[in-house]
Amino acid sequence: MFKYKNIPFKQVILPFTSILLCLPKYKSHKEMNSTWTKIKKRIPNHLVWLKDYLREISVIIIGLCITYYGDSLMNSYTERKEDKEAIKMVQEELASNISELNKMQKYYQADILLSESFKSGISVGLNNVKEDSIKKFKNQHRLYHYWTLKGHAFKMVCESSTMQRIDKVLLTKMFECYEYMEVVEKMGESYREKRFNELLQFFNQFPVDGQNNGTVLEQWKQINANKQFRNYIMVVLPMFSKSSLSVCKIADGIVRDTQNAIKKAYPDINADTEIR
């Protein structure tokens, strides 16, 4: 007996036989034509319904597309706005840090000049130094500052979705910039701690009411009388100052380069971040 894939032939042909049996049996050609005429009359009505259906479906699809496209545009606009605000804050923060770096450089330069002038005064004899030529150094050896380089705006950028949309080269440059500013700030802390400890030991030999009195020449004579503090002013101070000044200058250049890179990447940001 014929088998198709191990199925008996009767089981294969049986479904098709039932379909054929369900078809109408026409007794005459005229009856078949009548049926066909009815079918042809109904086809236009179905076509009208089909057109209306397709039209409604098209309207729905187009509406959905417009909605999704509009949402995409809105999200894109919102993201660009957030990015601009975040980058503007970083630019303003960098401008503030440049101002702080400039103050630090001036302070280190003043300490270097103090050390050199004090050495020169010692070499010629302090009694031969005129007060007018050194009056700008009054209390200079007593000064120590708390420097603060800001980084909150960049930290906010790192914690937001804006970081994912920033150009990777620019983002790397920004990380390097802030890392170098951390180095500058740590050097400033070490500089301040060393100065404070030296001053503390130096002032212990004077009464409280005599620590801030006298002319610059008298202050220098006090320094010269204290071997440890004199060594600090003449040897340690210029070494620390020159090293810190060099790092500050490098940091200043890196910050300015980062500002220029940000301006190039975001030229439409309107912020008061002009490089001073």
ABEGO torsion letter per residue (X at the ends): XBBBGGBBAAAAAAAAAAAAAABBBBABAAAAAAAAAAAAAAAAAAAAAAAAAAAAAAAAAAAAAAAAAAAAAAAAAAAAAAAAAAAAAAAAAAAAAAAAAAAAAAAAAAAAAAAAAAAAAAAAEAAABBAAAAAAABGAAABBBBBBBBAAAAAAAAABAAAAABBAAAAAAAAAAAAAAAAAAAAAAAAAAAAAAAAAAAAAABBAAAAABEBAAAAAAAAAABAAAAAAAAAAAAAAAAAAAAAAAAAAAAAAAAAAAAAAABAABBBBABBX
